[in-house]
Amino acid sequence: MRRAACAALLLIGAGAAPARAAGQATIPDQEAVARGAYLAAAGDCVACHTAPGGRPFAGGRAIRTAFGTLLGSNITPDTATGIGGWTDAQFLRAVKRGIGGKGQRLYAAMPFNTYARASDRDILDIKAYLASLQPVRNAVATNQFSFPFNIRLLSAFVWSMLYFDPAPFRADPARDAQWNRGAYLVTGLGHCTTCHSPKNRLGADDVRAYLGGAPLEGLFAPALDDAARTGLGGWTEEDIVAYLRTGTSRRAVAAGPMAEVVSRSTQFLTDADLRAIAVYLRSVPTPPGQEATPPAPPGTAAMEAGARLYGESCRACHGADGQGIPGMVPALAGHAGVQSADPASALNVILQGAQSAITRGNDRGTSMPAFAWKLTDTQVADVTTFVRNSWGNRAAPITPADAARARQALNAPQSLPR
């Protein structure tokens, strides 16, 4: 990715200029390429379209869904295996309508349902940027689904008929320009709902719990609503901006898939856009009944055992008061992810460790070691229960069966005999 261009560009407001005609041939100019580089970073295009260790945008990355695995396509300007021969109209249809270059329906793992909110100009500037890259010959068989989900007519087409809304972004006249800019980025190119909104049985966003958190690759993408314990209710705008720019704030440290989002995408956004995102997210309400009354306190035995384990293995970094080390180790006190009704993230990190984002604003990076080899399922349950119910935290206790299921799902090693 051309990160110098991403970092230096002051983005022109979305929709500030008329869109090019959909079928019109264009010769990318340097302004369009620079804008496109920034917008491609905002959309984190490189993440799904780059295989581990592969050439940027050349495709091949596995995208795991509830229905099977897809591989990210090659979007370099190679004419044989990429998008080098695509017209503007074909690119717009693919990105904003979910219809591929040969007329085939795309699966919703490609978030065309949110990219539809983006302006034609922004999408075509991304195309101009991609056209400026070095072509990479890399044929990718993207559809790895098994029968019957590999039949696009039965899945992608039907899904689009049921759930796809092609309406473009419409500014809310009751809100100011900053809020609307944040809404445009979050609901459009940022495709935040892809990870942070729960899904129905067919993989569509559950609109009743917008940005209410969702399971993700053995973790739980936390709620981005204003819930006090489990969302962003305790975050300030400054907390959100710092987190998206550097991967760390006084509230949390980005790890797992979010570390990749920060390192490849949000750290390159302008301060104005980060602030707009923060303003918008701070306005997202908690769905009625979503944050229920906190559960009753856990049993004394589990808390005492968890306290001992915390003192032995966690206190040195996270502190006796759960406040962590600013800029390095996340505070556990008041941590929304720790208190989530779904404990997947807490269990995941304890069992297999974590690596924080490495960014220009925080180039040290920190990691947490895995404890699966050291702690039994009962011990994992006890220390997780302790963390979820200390320093003002309140969340349901974890059982050894919960820990065992998480260990099995992650294929984490069993603890060594003592």
BELQUI-V897630 format. One record per backbone hydrogen bond with DSSP energy under -1.0 kcal/mol. CO is the residue of the C=O (numbers start at 1). NH is the residue of the N-H. If there is no record, write none. Layout:
[[CO,NH] [CO,NH]]
This chain:
[[1,3] [2,6] [3,7] [4,8] [5,9] [13,16] [21,24] [29,33] [30,34] [31,35] [32,36] [33,37] [34,38] [35,39] [36,40] [37,41] [38,42] [39,43] [40,45] [41,44] [44,47] [45,49] [49,59] [51,54] [55,58] [57,75] [61,72] [63,70] [65,68] [68,65] [70,63] [72,60] [76,83] [78,82] [78,84] [83,86] [87,91] [88,92] [89,93] [90,94] [91,95] [92,96] [93,97] [93,99] [98,106] [100,103] [104,100] [107,110] [110,112] [111,114] [111,115] [112,116] [114,117] [115,118] [117,169] [119,123] [120,124] [121,125] [122,126] [123,127] [124,128] [125,129] [126,130] [127,131] [129,132] [130,133] [140,142] [142,71] [146,149] [148,151] [151,155] [152,157] [155,159] [156,160] [157,161] [158,162] [159,163] [160,164] [172,175] [176,180] [177,181] [178,182] [179,183] [180,184] [181,185] [182,186] [183,187] [185,190] [186,192] [188,191] [191,194] [192,196] [193,197] [196,213] [198,206] [200,203] [204,200] [205,207] [206,209] [209,212] [211,224] [214,221] [216,219] [219,216] [221,214] [225,232] [227,231] [227,233] [232,235] [236,240] [237,241] [238,242] [239,243] [240,244] [241,245] [242,246] [243,247] [247,254] [252,249] [254,357] [255,258] [256,260] [257,261] [258,262] [259,263] [260,264] [261,265] [261,266] [262,267] [265,268] [266,269] [270,274] [271,275] [272,276] [273,277] [274,278] [275,279] [276,280] [277,281] [278,282] [280,283] [281,284] [284,226] [287,290] [299,303] [300,304] [301,305] [302,306] [303,307] [304,308] [305,309] [306,310] [307,311] [308,312] [309,313] [310,314] [310,315] [314,317] [314,318] [315,319] [318,324] [319,322] [322,332] [322,333] [325,328] [325,329] [329,325] [332,335] [335,339] [343,347] [344,348] [345,349] [346,350] [347,351] [348,352] [349,353] [350,371] [351,372] [354,368] [362,359] [366,356] [368,354] [371,375] [373,416] [376,380] [377,381] [378,382] [379,383] [380,384] [381,385] [382,386] [383,387] [384,388] [386,389] [390,393] [399,403] [400,404] [401,405] [402,406] [403,407] [404,408] [405,409] [406,410] [407,412]]
